[in-house]
Amino acid sequence: MRRLMTDEPAPATKKRRPAKGAAKADSAEPAKKAKKRAKPAEGVAETPDAESDGGRAVKRNGPSLVIVESPAKAKTIGRFLGKDFEVRASMGHVRDLPVRGLGVEIDKKGVHLRYEVIPEKTKVIGELAKLARRAPTVYFATDLDREGEAIAWHLSHALAVPAEISQRVTFHEITKRAIEESFSHPGQIDVGRVDAQQARRVLDRIVGYPLSRLLSKAISRGLSAGRVQSVAVKLITDREKEIRAFKAVDYWRVFADLAKPGLPDGFTADLVHLDQTDDDSSWASDAATPEGTDDDLEKEETGEVAAADASADGATAAPAAKAPPKSRELRLHRAEDAEALVAELRGARFTVESVDARRRQDWAPPPFITSTLQQQGSIRLRWPTKQTMKVAQELYEGLPVGEEGPVGLITYMRTDSVSLAGEAVDACRSYVAAIYGAEFVPAKPNFFRSKKGAQEAHEAIRPTDVRRTPERIRRYLSDDQFRLYKMVWERFVACQMAPAEIDTTAVRIRAGRAVFEARGKVTAFEGWRAVAPAPKKDDEPALPPLAERDALDLRGLRHEMRTTQPPPRYSEATLVKRLEKEGIGRPSTYAETISKILARKYVAKLQGKFHATELGEVVTDRMTPYFPDLMDIAFTRRMEEELDEVERGKMDWQKLIRTFHADFEKELEVADVGMVKEKFKPAEGVAPCETCGKPMVVRFSAGRKFYGCSGYPECKATRGGEGDARKAAIPTEHVCEKCGKGMVIREGRRGRFLACSGYPECRNAKDVDDAGKIVEQQKTGEMCEKCGAEMVVKKGRRGPFLACPRYPECQNARDIGSSPAPGVGDALTSPDGAAPAARPARPALTALVPLPPCTKCGAPTSLRRSFRGVFCGCTKYPECKGTAPVPPGALPPREPPKPAGADCPNCGKPMVIRTGKRGPFAGCSGYPKCKTAMPLEDITPKA
């Protein structure tokens, strides 16, 4: 039975009465003089306190206990602390609200939570409790965010750690210097962060549980809703509706191919303006290119500006301003207007009207924070946010790097601040000066302004040591780890380099009443782009030297038809960007949110873009009228801001919960009636049930839409998602040989077939051709090893296979081309002697030694395969399901893997060629101790 946990601290410093039968206390504290001990708070593990153990005095003479979340982190930290510390992992949270039941009670007095030890963590708690009893100090070294603070708080209660020996340590990076610094200045658990985490957890519980039950009752089982995920789905479904409502419009653009007299190379200019010649100018308009693509997101990372701002302390502040936008293109709405304009301008004189040439500074983007790391992981690495955060966690917790041993390679990856430690900036500037030259180092360090509300105590994501270049540690990292580390390292180094200098030229050209514009861009100084090159997609070729009033030669004039494009669908990068911009959730939760809405089939990811499913649209449309606040972006943003206020100690978290819960309960009562009624609303434009004539209603199963009879459960008729009525069965002259009833032709997933009219009592069915004639099953000459009938060829979802004709009485079946069970005759052939077409069969299993009989029925056994490997199975399956291990020598010895021609980059052992689900790959011969694997094309043969 689980122990219940309260959110009250354990009175660990008070004494408890020794249990009956416990050993007597020693002379230091005689049992008869022992003080009565207060009963611990409900649910707190009754671990002995600092002074006694079941009545015996206990000296805290063991090593200090350090508790972290993961074994990898424990291994890295333990290496720095030495033998006076015992570093153990809690494996994440150790207690939580109950799995079954709400675990939250809200009344006028407050919010009451019922915590339980997670069943899988009972053993971990026991082991940590033993170490904590004898530790002079217990350090909670969990992550420095709200979740890490809550884990430390739960551990302190679950282990009943006295306050006087409890210490909290945090660090942004797992390096020797950072660990020693944090342990020399320990603190206490931040109650504000714990309250903010509890408030978020309770909000998710009191919203998610009742809404999930409501959706299961009103739409389909297995659905869920939440404060953040429902708004994320709404963003995607709203964009889907915008795309459907979008009406494409054709327009025409005009281009002039020009050249300076005497120069061979020319350039192209776009039409940007027309002088108004009459009152009706509706035939032309200017419009900007649609935004919201990954390319736009990449361009937002940098900005060209004329000069940098100077901060109060003299450091250079990378400005947020961007270059002036490109002039809007001029769009002509009719083809005849474009043709007439081109004809008009063919005889015009093209002259340079103005030349705007200037040098601009292109500043590097700031170092990564959680959201920008996820965005760039999606754009540059094509990774889902979940994978980006998983690999970043591995780099943060520490990896073995040669003689250095396990060391954290990047700082903490859950942060919203772009600030950097002074020593890290100094080290980076020194590195840049030594490698690239003094001209690449700005006069003073660059700094970046974090967004409003960012936790400035945190650092941005950066390498822990800039001297660990990606190439230097490449052989110690997996391919994914290397790619992400390289991206983080380049971004950090670039942010402390001088800006690139770009010479831009904008030339306006007059031709009659038309104005064209051409732009050129040339890099004068690489600056930070020497480390992290900027995207090349928006580069513009250099223009020839031009001056005002220069005459130009017209080499060509053309018009091109274009079509307006709908708003782009969200990718993971642009969705994360929108969620962050709107203040929905927190970057550390985005990966979980995206994974959840994909798993619930509210959205589908196709070619890297999110598409709203019918289920997602139905859930959103049903919820929006009944829960307007919950589905409102502004309300969700305000809730996040209030959680921040709780963390800062400016708001009572219980008051926040009670206020929200009172309004939510009223909405829930209304929705419980209205949403359920909508479930039985007849589907519009759908034919009634062909069985009973009642209206059909929309249903969902496993995320797929179908139509079901409103008379369910009396009538169980269903219809596909398109809503078309099922074609009526066609009577035939055939009679079922099993029950004597007439046979009818029905439509199935794989076409027409002949079925017994007595279905479902009689399931006899046969294949028919287009003319309705029965297709005789192909006989094989093989006898069923179970019942003796002649096997036939049948078709299934994966192609033709061998089956017994007496199905369902005999369910024997196997692949075509596989070896029959012992005692079966020759291999399968068709009547004309040729083997029928079949799906590829796996190699037949042939025993090299006699197999043991079935231990249950004594029948012969044969070799069978399953996902767990090869085994001996009874030939009378499914009547008998006896199995046995394969005897020694029954299978041929496995051939040793072939050498790959290279050594493992991690342990130095030879790499060999192995085969997995996706084909051959190179794996370390030291497996399973070393699990290094890589594609064969990445192997560099030894010289």
Buried (B, 14 or more C-beta within 10 A) or exposed (E): EBBBBBBEBBBBEBBBBBEEEBEEBEEEBEEEEBEEBEEBBEBBBEBBBBBBBEBBEBEBEBBBBBBBBBEBBBBBBBBBBEEEBBBBBBBBBBBBBBEEEBBBEBEEEEBEBBBBBBEEBBEBBEEBBBBBBBBBBBBBBBBBBBBBBBBBBBBBBBBBBBEEBBBBBBBBBBBEEBBEEBBEEBEEBBEBBBBBBBBBBBBBBBBBBBBBBBBEBBBBEBBBBBBBBBBBBBBBBBBBEEBEEEEEEEBBBBBBBBBBEEEEEBBBBBBBBBEEEEEEEEBBEEEEEEEBBBBBBBBEBBBBBEEBEEBEEEBBBBBEEEBEEBBBBBBBBEEEBBEBBBEBBEEBEBEBBBBEEEEBBBBBBBBBBBBBBBBBBBBBBEBBBBBBBBBBBBBBBBBBBEEBEBBBBBBBBBBBBBBBBEEBBEBBBEBBEEEBEEEBBBEBBBBBBBEEEBBEEBBBBBBBBBEBBBEEBBBBBBEBBBBBBBBBBBBBBBBBBBBBBBBBBBBBBBBBBBBBBBBBBBBEBBBBBBBBEBEEEEEBEEBBEBEEEBEBEBEEBEBEEEEEEBBBBBBBBBBBBBBBEBBBBBBBBBBBBBBBBBEBBBBBBEEBBBBBBBBBBBBBEBBBEBBEBBBBBEBBBEBBEBBBBBBEEEBBBBBBBBEBBEEBEEBBEEBBEEBEEBBEEEBEEBBBBBEEEBBBBBBBEEBBBBBBBBBBEEBEBBBEEEBEBBEEBEEBEBEBEEEEBBBBBBEEEEEBBBBBBBBEEBEBBBBBEEEEEEEEBBEBEBBBBBEEBEBBBBEEEEEBBBBBBBBEEBEBBBBBBBBBBEEBEEBBEBEEEEEBEBEEEEEEBEBEEEBBBBEEEEBBBBBBEEEEEBBBBBBBBEEBEBBBEBBEEBBEEEEEBEEBBBBBBBEEBBBBBBEEEEEBBBBBBBBEEBEBBBEEEEBEEEE
